[in-house]
């Protein structure tokens, strides 16, 4: 996932702001990590440079 995407990404459930936790990254990409919504308390994993923004019931 590119760092620039954080400027446009929002929680797909409540449209709240997502907080980023990076576990592994390169200069240009986040390889592993997590996106957390403080409003609805939902977490979205980032695995293999892909953010899974599907609601929990659809993952």
C-alpha positions in Angstrom: 0.0 0.0 0.0 1.4 3.4 -0.9 1.8 6.0 1.9 -0.1 8.5 -0.2 -3.3 6.5 0.1 -3.6 7.6 3.7 -4.7 11.0 2.5 -7.9 9.6 0.9 -8.7 6.4 2.9 -11.6 6.3 5.4 -13.3 3.6 7.3 -15.8 1.8 4.9 -18.3 1.3 7.7 -18.5 4.8 9.4 -16.3 7.0 7.1 -14.2 7.8 10.1 -10.4 8.5 10.1 -8.1 5.5 10.0 -4.9 5.4 12.1 -2.0 3.6 10.6 0.3 1.1 12.3 3.3 -0.1 10.2 5.0 -3.4 10.9 7.1 -3.6 7.7 7.7 -1.1 5.0 10.0 -0.1 2.1 10.8 3.4 1.1 7.7 3.6 -1.1 5.3 1.0 0.3 3.7 -0.4 3.5 4.2 -4.1 3.3 2.5 -5.2 6.6 0.5 -3.3 9.1 -2.9 -2.3 10.3 -5.5 0.4 9.8 -7.6 1.2 12.9 -10.8 3.2 13.0 -11.1 5.1 16.3 -14.8 5.8 15.8 -16.2 2.2 15.3 -13.1 0.4 16.7 -12.7 -1.8 13.6 -9.3 -3.0 12.4 -8.3 -3.5 8.7 -5.1 -5.5 8.0 -2.5 -4.6 5.5 -0.8 -7.8 4.1 1.5 -8.2 1.2 1.1 -4.4 0.4 -2.7 -4.7 0.2 -5.1 -3.1 2.6 -8.2 -5.3 3.2 -10.9 -2.7 3.6 -13.8 -5.2 3.5 -16.2 -5.0 6.4 -15.5 -7.8 8.9 -18.5 -9.9 7.8 -17.2 -10.1 4.2 -13.6 -11.0 4.8 
